[in-house]
Amino acid sequence: MKNLTITVEDSVLEWARIEAARRGTSVSRMVGDFMAEMMRREDAYERAYLAWRTDERSWQAPAAEKSIARSASTSRASAKNGRKAGEGA
């Protein structure tokens, strides 16, 4: 393990000491655990993002779904303007 020197405000250090004592650990261990958790979250996010980017199926909807979505949005737009779908202006 390596040592790390950090600079924090006095009030932050006081809080960290109290919090570490409350948890039954040291400030050093608490900071190390925090950094390890952030690393795990970042790695998990990166893996999920890469999985999403490589899953091209999620980008392509079947043609039937596209036409249903188009007709539904046309119906909503027409209803908003007080016309039935398919009526002219």
DSSP file (Angstrom, degrees, kcal/mol; ACC not computed):
  #  RESIDUE AA STRUCTURE BP1 BP2  ACC     N-H-->O    O-->H-N    N-H-->O    O-->H-N    TCO  KAPPA ALPHA  PHI   PSI    X-CA   Y-CA   Z-CA
    1    1 A M              0   0    0      0, 0.0     2,-0.3     0, 0.0     0, 0.0   0.000 360.0 360.0 360.0 150.4    0.0    0.0    0.0
    2    2 A K        -     0   0    0      1,-0.0     2,-0.2     0, 0.0     0, 0.0  -0.770 360.0-121.9-108.1 153.7    1.1    3.6   -0.7
    3    3 A N        -     0   0    0     -2,-0.3     2,-0.4     2,-0.0    -1,-0.0  -0.645  23.3-161.6 -90.8 153.5    0.7    6.6    1.5
    4    4 A L        -     0   0    0     -2,-0.2     2,-0.5     2,-0.0     0, 0.0  -1.000   7.4-152.5-137.6 133.5   -1.2    9.7    0.3
    5    5 A T        -     0   0    0     -2,-0.4     2,-0.3     2,-0.0    -2,-0.0  -0.928  20.7-179.9-106.3 128.8   -1.1   13.2    1.7
    6    6 A I        -     0   0    0     -2,-0.5     2,-0.5     2,-0.0    -2,-0.0  -0.871  21.8-137.7-124.9 159.9   -4.2   15.4    1.2
    7    7 A T        +     0   0    0     -2,-0.3     2,-0.3     0, 0.0    -2,-0.0  -0.979  31.5 161.0-118.8 124.5   -5.1   18.9    2.1
    8    8 A V        -     0   0    0     -2,-0.5     2,-0.0     2,-0.0    -2,-0.0  -0.925  43.4 -90.0-136.4 161.5   -8.5   19.6    3.5
    9    9 A E     >  -     0   0    0     -2,-0.3     4,-2.3     1,-0.1     3,-0.3  -0.346  39.7-113.3 -67.5 153.9  -10.2   22.4    5.5
   10   10 A D  H  > S+     0   0    0      1,-0.2     4,-2.5     2,-0.2     5,-0.2   0.886 117.0  53.2 -56.7 -41.4  -10.1   22.1    9.3
   11   11 A S  H  > S+     0   0    0      1,-0.2     4,-2.1     2,-0.2    -1,-0.2   0.863 108.6  50.1 -65.5 -35.1  -13.8   21.7    9.5
   12   12 A V  H  > S+     0   0    0     -3,-0.3     4,-2.7     2,-0.2    -1,-0.2   0.914 110.9  48.6 -68.4 -43.0  -13.7   18.8    7.0
   13   13 A L  H  X S+     0   0    0     -4,-2.3     4,-2.4     2,-0.2    -2,-0.2   0.900 110.3  51.5 -64.3 -40.3  -11.0   17.1    8.9
   14   14 A E  H  X S+     0   0    0     -4,-2.5     4,-2.2     2,-0.2    -1,-0.2   0.929 111.8  46.9 -61.9 -44.9  -12.9   17.5   12.2
   15   15 A W  H  X S+     0   0    0     -4,-2.1     4,-3.1     1,-0.2     5,-0.2   0.934 111.3  52.0 -60.9 -45.7  -16.0   16.0   10.6
   16   16 A A  H  X S+     0   0    0     -4,-2.7     4,-2.7     1,-0.2    -2,-0.2   0.885 109.2  49.8 -60.4 -40.6  -13.9   13.1    9.1
   17   17 A R  H  X S+     0   0    0     -4,-2.4     4,-2.2     2,-0.2    -1,-0.2   0.925 113.7  44.8 -64.5 -44.0  -12.4   12.3   12.5
   18   18 A I  H  X S+     0   0    0     -4,-2.2     4,-2.5     2,-0.2    -2,-0.2   0.930 115.1  48.0 -64.7 -45.3  -15.8   12.2   14.2
   19   19 A E  H  X S+     0   0    0     -4,-3.1     4,-2.0     1,-0.2    -2,-0.2   0.902 111.3  50.3 -63.8 -41.7  -17.3   10.2   11.4
   20   20 A A  H  X>S+     0   0    0     -4,-2.7     5,-2.8    -5,-0.2     4,-0.8   0.915 111.5  48.2 -63.2 -42.7  -14.5    7.7   11.4
   21   21 A A  H ><5S+     0   0    0     -4,-2.2     3,-0.7     1,-0.2    -2,-0.2   0.906 109.7  52.9 -63.9 -41.2  -14.8    7.3   15.2
   22   22 A R  H 3<5S+     0   0    0     -4,-2.5    -1,-0.2     1,-0.2    -2,-0.2   0.874 113.4  43.8 -60.6 -37.0  -18.5    6.8   14.8
   23   23 A R  H 3<5S-     0   0    0     -4,-2.0    -1,-0.2    -5,-0.2    -2,-0.2   0.534 114.0-118.0 -86.2  -7.1  -17.9    4.1   12.3
   24   24 A G  T <<5S+     0   0    0     -4,-0.8     2,-0.2    -3,-0.7    -3,-0.2   0.876  79.5  96.6  73.2  37.7  -15.1    2.5   14.3
   25   25 A T  S   <S-     0   0    0     -5,-2.8    -1,-0.3    -6,-0.1     2,-0.2  -0.746  74.0 -93.1-140.1-174.3  -12.4    3.1   11.7
   26   26 A S     >  -     0   0    0     -2,-0.2     4,-2.5     1,-0.1     5,-0.2  -0.684  28.6-117.7-104.5 162.3   -9.7    5.6   10.9
   27   27 A V  H  > S+     0   0    0     -2,-0.2     4,-2.7     2,-0.2     5,-0.2   0.909 117.6  54.0 -61.7 -41.3   -9.8    8.6    8.6
   28   28 A S  H  > S+     0   0    0      1,-0.2     4,-2.5     2,-0.2    -1,-0.2   0.934 110.9  43.9 -58.6 -48.3   -7.2    6.9    6.4
   29   29 A R  H  > S+     0   0    0      2,-0.2     4,-2.9     1,-0.2     5,-0.2   0.898 112.8  52.9 -64.8 -40.2   -9.3    3.8    6.0
   30   30 A M  H  X S+     0   0    0     -4,-2.5     4,-2.3     2,-0.2    -2,-0.2   0.920 111.6  44.9 -63.0 -44.0  -12.5    5.8    5.4
   31   31 A V  H  X S+     0   0    0     -4,-2.7     4,-2.5     2,-0.2    -2,-0.2   0.915 113.9  50.0 -65.9 -42.9  -10.8    7.8    2.6
   32   32 A G  H  X S+     0   0    0     -4,-2.5     4,-2.3    -5,-0.2    -2,-0.2   0.910 111.5  48.1 -61.4 -42.7   -9.3    4.7    1.1
   33   33 A D  H  X S+     0   0    0     -4,-2.9     4,-2.4     2,-0.2    -1,-0.2   0.898 110.8  52.0 -63.9 -40.7  -12.7    2.9    1.2
   34   34 A F  H  X S+     0   0    0     -4,-2.3     4,-2.3    -5,-0.2    -2,-0.2   0.930 111.1  46.3 -60.6 -46.4  -14.3    5.9   -0.4
   35   35 A M  H  X S+     0   0    0     -4,-2.5     4,-2.1     1,-0.2    -1,-0.2   0.887 111.8  51.2 -66.0 -38.8  -11.8    6.0   -3.2
   36   36 A A  H  X S+     0   0    0     -4,-2.3     4,-2.3     2,-0.2    -1,-0.2   0.902 110.3  49.7 -64.6 -40.3  -12.1    2.3   -3.8
   37   37 A E  H  X S+     0   0    0     -4,-2.4     4,-2.5     2,-0.2    -2,-0.2   0.904 109.8  50.7 -65.2 -41.3  -15.9    2.5   -4.0
   38   38 A M  H  X S+     0   0    0     -4,-2.3     4,-2.5     1,-0.2    -1,-0.2   0.897 109.7  51.2 -62.4 -39.6  -15.7    5.4   -6.5
   39   39 A M  H  X S+     0   0    0     -4,-2.1     4,-2.5     2,-0.2    -2,-0.2   0.921 110.4  48.7 -63.6 -44.2  -13.3    3.3   -8.6
   40   40 A R  H  X S+     0   0    0     -4,-2.3     4,-2.6     2,-0.2    -2,-0.2   0.917 112.5  48.2 -62.3 -43.4  -15.8    0.4   -8.5
   41   41 A R  H  X S+     0   0    0     -4,-2.5     4,-2.7     2,-0.2    -2,-0.2   0.923 112.1  48.6 -63.5 -43.8  -18.7    2.6   -9.5
   42   42 A E  H  X S+     0   0    0     -4,-2.5     4,-2.7     2,-0.2    -2,-0.2   0.916 112.5  48.3 -63.2 -43.1  -16.7    4.2  -12.3
   43   43 A D  H  X S+     0   0    0     -4,-2.5     4,-2.5     2,-0.2    -1,-0.2   0.912 112.4  48.8 -63.3 -42.4  -15.6    0.8  -13.6
   44   44 A A  H  X S+     0   0    0     -4,-2.6     4,-2.4     2,-0.2    -2,-0.2   0.911 112.2  48.8 -64.5 -41.9  -19.2   -0.5  -13.5
   45   45 A Y  H  X S+     0   0    0     -4,-2.7     4,-2.8     2,-0.2    -2,-0.2   0.932 111.3  49.7 -61.9 -45.9  -20.5    2.6  -15.3
   46   46 A E  H  X S+     0   0    0     -4,-2.7     4,-2.6     1,-0.2    -2,-0.2   0.907 111.3  48.7 -61.2 -42.9  -17.8    2.2  -18.0
   47   47 A R  H  X S+     0   0    0     -4,-2.5     4,-2.2     2,-0.2    -1,-0.2   0.918 113.2  47.2 -63.7 -42.7  -18.7   -1.4  -18.5
   48   48 A A  H  X S+     0   0    0     -4,-2.4     4,-2.4     2,-0.2    -2,-0.2   0.908 112.5  49.9 -65.5 -41.3  -22.4   -0.7  -18.7
   49   49 A Y  H  X S+     0   0    0     -4,-2.8     4,-2.7     2,-0.2    -2,-0.2   0.929 111.7  47.2 -63.1 -45.6  -21.8    2.2  -21.2
   50   50 A L  H  X S+     0   0    0     -4,-2.6     4,-1.9     1,-0.2    -1,-0.2   0.887 111.3  51.6 -64.8 -38.0  -19.6    0.1  -23.4
   51   51 A A  H  X S+     0   0    0     -4,-2.2     4,-0.8    -5,-0.2    -1,-0.2   0.913 111.6  47.5 -62.9 -42.1  -22.1   -2.8  -23.4
   52   52 A W  H >< S+     0   0    0     -4,-2.4     3,-0.6     1,-0.2    -2,-0.2   0.914 111.1  51.0 -64.8 -43.1  -24.9   -0.3  -24.4
   53   53 A R  H 3< S+     0   0    0     -4,-2.7    -1,-0.2     1,-0.2    -2,-0.2   0.838 112.0  46.5 -65.0 -32.6  -22.7    1.2  -27.1
   54   54 A T  H 3< S+     0   0    0     -4,-1.9     2,-1.4    -5,-0.2    -1,-0.2   0.576  90.7  87.1 -88.1  -8.6  -22.0   -2.2  -28.6
   55   55 A D    X<  +     0   0    0     -4,-0.8     3,-1.2    -3,-0.6     4,-0.3  -0.672  51.2 172.0 -91.7  84.4  -25.6   -3.5  -28.5
   56   56 A E  G >>  +     0   0    0     -2,-1.4     3,-1.3     1,-0.3     4,-0.7   0.690  65.6  76.2 -69.1 -18.3  -26.8   -2.1  -31.8
   57   57 A R  G >4 S+     0   0    0      1,-0.3     3,-0.8     2,-0.2    -1,-0.3   0.851  87.2  60.2 -61.7 -32.1  -30.0   -4.0  -31.6
   58   58 A S  G <4 S+     0   0    0     -3,-1.2    -1,-0.3     1,-0.2    -2,-0.2   0.704 102.0  54.6 -69.4 -17.2  -31.3   -1.4  -29.1
   59   59 A W  G <4 S+     0   0    0     -3,-1.3     2,-0.6    -4,-0.3    -1,-0.2   0.680  99.0  69.0 -86.7 -18.5  -30.9    1.3  -31.7
   60   60 A Q    <<  -     0   0    0     -3,-0.8    -1,-0.1    -4,-0.7     3,-0.0  -0.888  61.7-167.1-113.3 115.2  -33.0   -0.4  -34.4
   61   61 A A        -     0   0    0     -2,-0.6     5,-0.1     1,-0.1    -3,-0.0  -0.747  35.8-101.0 -91.6 144.4  -36.7   -0.7  -34.0
   62   62 A P     >  -     0   0    0      0, 0.0     4,-1.9     0, 0.0     3,-0.4  -0.241  34.0-109.8 -59.3 154.7  -38.5   -3.1  -36.4
   63   63 A A  H  > S+     0   0    0      1,-0.2     4,-2.2     2,-0.2     5,-0.2   0.852 117.6  56.2 -57.3 -38.0  -40.3   -1.4  -39.3
   64   64 A A  H  > S+     0   0    0      1,-0.2     4,-2.0     2,-0.2    -1,-0.2   0.903 107.1  48.8 -62.8 -41.3  -43.8   -2.2  -37.8
   65   65 A E  H  > S+     0   0    0     -3,-0.4     4,-2.3     1,-0.2    -1,-0.2   0.878 109.5  53.1 -66.3 -36.9  -42.9   -0.5  -34.6
   66   66 A K  H  X S+     0   0    0     -4,-1.9     4,-2.4     2,-0.2    -2,-0.2   0.918 110.0  46.6 -64.3 -43.3  -41.7    2.6  -36.5
   67   67 A S  H  X S+     0   0    0     -4,-2.2     4,-2.5     2,-0.2    -1,-0.2   0.867 112.1  51.1 -70.0 -34.4  -44.9    2.9  -38.4
   68   68 A I  H  X S+     0   0    0     -4,-2.0     4,-2.2     2,-0.2    -1,-0.2   0.928 111.8  47.4 -64.5 -44.4  -47.0    2.5  -35.3
   69   69 A A  H  X S+     0   0    0     -4,-2.3     4,-2.1     1,-0.2    -2,-0.2   0.896 112.6  49.8 -63.6 -40.5  -45.0    5.2  -33.5
   70   70 A R  H  X S+     0   0    0     -4,-2.4     4,-2.1     1,-0.2    -2,-0.2   0.926 112.1  46.4 -64.7 -45.3  -45.4    7.5  -36.5
   71   71 A S  H  X S+     0   0    0     -4,-2.5     4,-2.2     1,-0.2    -1,-0.2   0.852 111.7  52.4 -68.2 -33.0  -49.1    7.0  -36.8
   72   72 A A  H  X S+     0   0    0     -4,-2.2     4,-2.1     2,-0.2    -1,-0.2   0.909 110.8  46.3 -67.9 -41.1  -49.5    7.5  -33.0
   73   73 A S  H  X S+     0   0    0     -4,-2.1     4,-2.2     2,-0.2    -2,-0.2   0.864 112.0  51.7 -70.5 -33.6  -47.6   10.8  -33.1
   74   74 A T  H  X S+     0   0    0     -4,-2.1     4,-2.5     2,-0.2    -2,-0.2   0.906 109.7  50.1 -65.4 -42.1  -49.6   11.9  -36.2
   75   75 A S  H  X S+     0   0    0     -4,-2.2     4,-2.5     2,-0.2    -2,-0.2   0.907 111.3  48.3 -63.0 -42.0  -52.9   11.2  -34.4
   76   76 A R  H  X S+     0   0    0     -4,-2.1     4,-2.0     2,-0.2    -1,-0.2   0.919 112.3  48.6 -64.6 -43.0  -51.7   13.1  -31.3
   77   77 A A  H  X S+     0   0    0     -4,-2.2     4,-1.2     1,-0.2    -2,-0.2   0.902 113.2  47.4 -64.9 -40.7  -50.7   16.1  -33.4
   78   78 A S  H  <>S+     0   0    0     -4,-2.5     5,-2.7     1,-0.2     4,-0.3   0.905 110.6  51.5 -67.0 -41.8  -54.0   16.1  -35.3
   79   79 A A  H ><5S+     0   0    0     -4,-2.5     3,-1.1     1,-0.2    -1,-0.2   0.868 106.0  55.7 -62.9 -35.8  -56.0   15.8  -32.1
   80   80 A K  H 3<5S+     0   0    0     -4,-2.0    -1,-0.2     1,-0.3    -2,-0.2   0.850 109.5  46.3 -64.5 -33.9  -54.1   18.8  -30.7
   81   81 A N  T 3<5S-     0   0    0     -4,-1.2    -1,-0.3    -3,-0.3    -2,-0.2   0.379 120.2-108.4 -90.9   3.1  -55.1   20.9  -33.8
   82   82 A G  T < 5S+     0   0    0     -3,-1.1     2,-0.3    -4,-0.3    -3,-0.2   0.687  81.5 113.6  81.5  19.3  -58.8   19.7  -33.6
   83   83 A R      < -     0   0    0     -5,-2.7    -1,-0.3    -6,-0.1     2,-0.2  -0.849  67.1-113.4-120.4 157.5  -58.7   17.5  -36.6
   84   84 A K    >   -     0   0    0     -2,-0.3     3,-1.9     1,-0.1     2,-0.1  -0.552  49.6 -86.0 -80.7 154.5  -59.0   13.7  -37.1
   85   85 A A  T 3  S+     0   0    0      1,-0.2    -1,-0.1    -2,-0.2     3,-0.1  -0.400 116.7  24.6 -59.7 133.2  -56.0   11.8  -38.4
   86   86 A G  T 3  S+     0   0    0      1,-0.4    -1,-0.2   -12,-0.1     2,-0.2   0.213  90.9 123.5  96.7 -14.7  -55.9   11.9  -42.2
   87   87 A E    <   -     0   0    0     -3,-1.9    -1,-0.4     1,-0.1    -4,-0.1  -0.546  58.6-125.0 -78.5 146.4  -58.0   15.1  -42.6
   88   88 A G              0   0    0     -2,-0.2    -4,-0.1    -3,-0.1    -1,-0.1  -0.252 360.0 360.0 -82.1 175.3  -56.4   18.0  -44.5
   89   89 A A              0   0    0     -2,-0.1    -1,-0.1    -6,-0.0    -2,-0.0   0.464 360.0 360.0 -79.2 360.0  -55.9   21.5  -43.3
